[in-house]
Amino acid sequence: MRSRGVRSCSVGLRRRAAIAALGGLALAACGVQPQPADLPAGQAAVRPAAPPDRVDPALPEATTFGSLPAAPVDAEPQAETSGVVLRVKQELSVHGAPGGAAFARLPATQLNNPTWVPVIAERGGWARILLPSRPNGSTGWVRLGGPERTERARTPYVVDVDVDARRLELRENGRAIGVWTVGVGAARSPTPRGRTFIMAAIAETVTRFSPVILPLGTHSETFSTYGGGPGTVALHGWPDPSVFGKGSSDGCVRVPDDALRTLTSLPLGTLVLLR
């Protein structure tokens, strides 16, 4: 992987960047707050008390800044999910399998936003989730436990980006409610493929190309960094509309203003398909 400076697709994510978090907006704006999810058949509504995980502080953090080479790889990178998303309320151990060895720890916040991640499988009191770390397609299992640990909800939305067609479709309960022509990565710096999610919503104060940036739980496969950050790919606006319909970014997806306003209202954890 080449480490090169940012030119046209700078997310500029730094641990101490002066950014204004918009996590509350992403969960509640326009009446699209995730709805409480139905529990799987046979799962009790009130789980029995269980001893808390002993999270090993030596384990790497599962954030956009981290790398988790031991993480299981997503076996269905283009599949939709049931829409269930998980709010992580306290730091959790991330395991390779239910009850298996832990390989990471998942914090309760991502980029100053609450941690919401898509659930791609469930087994008993465990959920397999998409993770925001390198390598792309990283997954892991977390123990759900009681309400002090996690909260399950459901979002009806899917963001579907056809990279080759340079087209973004927003679906609600399987029905298209918005379609836009977008800009994608250049041939030398393609937009990564696979399923990921809206990890955070941040107000951009470092640059002025987009008022809000929606970092995703995936990274550039070309660049190891964007402007000193971890190379996080994002959905964001762009002041020059001539980029829409073209492949000219460093990997991010550039969207028109009306698309950005709509996407900013989606719940955190909403599934994003890059295909």
Disulfide bonds with the S-S distance in Angstrom:
Cys9-Cys252 2.36
